[in-house]
Amino acid sequence: KPMTTREIDGALRCHGHESAGLKPTRNFMNRLRAGKELLAGIEKVVEYHLAPAQFPQQGAKASAYRRLARKLAQANVSLSLLERVSRADHWGRTTQNADEQIYPNGDAFIAKAKLFLVADGATSDVVQGRHLIQAGFTPGRQFGEILNKCRQIQDETGSSNADEILQQALDEGGEIA
């Protein structure tokens, strides 16, 4: 935070400290000789630690929770873990909520993550390459584009029906080259 702290309208603000904190975090963890997997997880937590406060404030939809869960899962981090770190960060402040050890946004965040079934991990991709082969596609560059479109649809709708997701992706094929 020191690198990004500025006084704005009489209050100290640290805009962008999440991304600015990645390099010092990496340097510190390297000095500790942390393994690559641990470092990857810590980097994701540092990068996204404000999400549990921001998502409820901004009215984030289910698809945003699912996308975040997917990003975190790449480093073996869950939304539940992220929320606990964010809660600790929040309680380390000098606000009334922190003094009373309450974190309404964190409570709302984890409730939504549980509702969307992603609190403890991302949902797996429903549509796989085998589904495309069964639909008559030949493996190639287009596979990735179709699978990405299917993932977007899955995240937006929460559907777990591979046939419906694939059909919707093909129906919306204008975005698939």
C-alpha positions in Angstrom: 0.0 0.0 0.0 2.8 2.6 0.7 3.5 2.8 -3.1 -0.1 3.8 -3.9 -1.1 5.8 -0.8 -2.3 9.3 -1.7 -4.3 11.9 0.2 -7.5 12.6 -1.7 -10.0 15.1 -0.4 -8.5 14.8 3.1 -8.6 11.0 3.2 -5.8 8.5 2.6 -6.6 6.3 -0.4 -4.6 3.4 -1.9 -6.1 3.0 -5.4 -4.5 0.1 -7.3 -2.7 -1.4 -4.3 -3.9 -4.9 -5.3 -1.9 -5.0 -8.5 0.9 -2.9 -7.1 1.3 -5.3 -4.2 2.1 -8.3 -6.5 5.8 -7.5 -7.0 6.6 -6.9 -3.3 4.6 -10.0 -2.4 6.5 -12.1 -5.0 9.9 -10.7 -3.7 9.0 -11.4 -0.1 7.8 -15.0 -0.9 10.9 -15.7 -2.9 13.1 -14.6 0.0 11.1 -17.2 2.1 11.8 -19.7 -0.7 8.1 -20.4 -1.0 7.1 -23.0 -3.6 5.5 -22.0 -6.9 2.1 -23.3 -5.9 2.0 -21.4 -2.7 3.2 -18.3 -4.4 0.6 -18.6 -7.1 -2.1 -18.9 -4.4 -0.9 -15.9 -2.5 -0.6 -13.8 -5.6 -4.3 -14.5 -6.4 -5.3 -13.6 -2.9 -3.4 -10.3 -3.0 -4.8 -9.5 -6.5 -8.4 -10.2 -5.6 -8.7 -9.5 -1.9 -11.0 -6.6 -2.4 -13.6 -8.6 -4.4 -15.5 -9.8 -1.3 -16.2 -6.1 -0.4 -16.7 -4.9 -4.0 -19.0 -7.7 -5.4 -21.9 -7.0 -3.0 -21.5 -3.2 -3.3 -21.5 -3.4 -7.1 -24.3 -6.0 -7.3 -22.2 -8.6 -9.0 -24.1 -11.3 -10.8 -23.7 -15.1 -10.6 -21.4 -15.1 -13.7 -18.9 -12.7 -12.0 -18.7 -15.1 -9.0 -18.3 -18.1 -11.3 -15.5 -16.3 -13.3 -13.7 -15.3 -10.1 -14.0 -18.8 -8.7 -12.4 -20.1 -12.0 -9.5 -17.6 -11.8 -8.8 -18.5 -8.2 -9.1 -22.2 -8.8 -6.1 -22.0 -11.2 -4.1 -21.4 -8.0 -6.0 -23.7 -5.7 -7.7 -20.8 -3.9 -11.4 -20.8 -3.1 -13.8 -17.9 -2.7 -14.2 -19.0 1.0 -10.5 -18.6 1.6 -10.5 -15.3 -0.3 -13.4 -14.0 1.9 -11.6 -15.0 5.1 -8.4 -13.1 4.1 -10.6 -10.1 3.1 -12.4 -10.3 6.4 -9.0 -10.2 8.3 -7.9 -7.3 6.1 -11.2 -5.5 6.9 -10.9 -6.1 10.6 -7.4 -4.7 10.6 -8.8 -1.2 9.9 -10.0 1.5 12.3 -13.7 1.5 11.4 -16.6 0.9 13.6 -17.4 -2.4 11.7 -13.8 -3.5 12.2 -13.9 -2.6 15.9 -17.1 -4.6 16.3 -15.7 -7.4 14.1 -18.5 -7.4 11.6 -18.1 -7.5 7.9 -21.5 -7.3 6.1 -20.1 -7.3 2.6 -18.1 -10.4 3.4 -21.2 -12.1 4.8 -23.1 -11.2 1.6 -20.3 -12.3 -0.6 -20.0 -15.7 0.9 -23.7 -16.2 1.0 -23.9 -15.5 -2.8 -20.9 -17.7 -3.4 -22.7 -20.5 -1.6 -25.9 -19.8 -3.5 -24.1 -20.0 -6.8 -22.3 -23.2 -5.6 -18.8 -21.8 -6.0 -17.8 -21.0 -2.5 -15.4 -23.9 -2.2 -14.3 -24.1 -5.8 -15.1 -23.4 -9.4 -17.5 -25.5 -11.4 -15.9 -27.7 -14.0 -16.6 -27.0 -17.7 -19.7 -28.9 -18.6 -19.0 -28.9 -22.4 -15.8 -30.8 -23.2 -14.1 -31.6 -26.5 -15.8 -35.0 -26.6 -19.2 -33.2 -26.9 -17.9 -31.2 -29.9 -16.7 -34.4 -31.5 -20.1 -36.0 -30.9 -21.7 -33.0 -32.6 -19.5 -33.6 -35.7 -16.7 -31.1 -35.2 -13.1 -31.9 -36.1 -10.5 -31.0 -33.5 -8.8 -27.7 -34.4 -8.6 -24.0 -33.6 -12.4 -23.6 -33.6 -12.6 -26.1 -30.6 -11.1 -23.5 -28.2 -13.4 -20.8 -29.5 -16.5 -22.9 -29.1 -15.5 -24.2 -25.7 -14.8 -20.6 -24.5 -18.3 -19.6 -25.7 -19.8 -22.6 -23.9 -17.9 -21.6 -20.7 -19.3 -18.0 -20.9 -22.8 -19.4 -21.3 -22.3 -21.8 -18.4 -21.1 -19.0 -16.2 -24.0 -16.7 -17.2 -26.7 -19.2 -16.9 -25.5 -21.7 -14.3 -26.7 -24.5 -16.6 -25.2 -27.9 -16.2 -26.8 -29.4 -19.4 -24.0 -29.9 -22.0 -26.4 -30.3 -24.9 -28.3 -27.1 -24.1 -25.1 -25.1 -23.6 -23.5 -26.3 -26.8 -26.7 -25.6 -28.8 -26.9 -22.1 -27.4 -23.2 -21.5 -28.3 -23.8 -22.7 -31.8 -27.0 -20.6 -32.1 -25.1 -17.6 -31.0 -22.3 -18.6 -33.4 -21.7 -15.0 -34.7 -19.0 -14.7 -32.0 -17.4 -18.0 -32.9 -15.1 -17.5 -35.9 
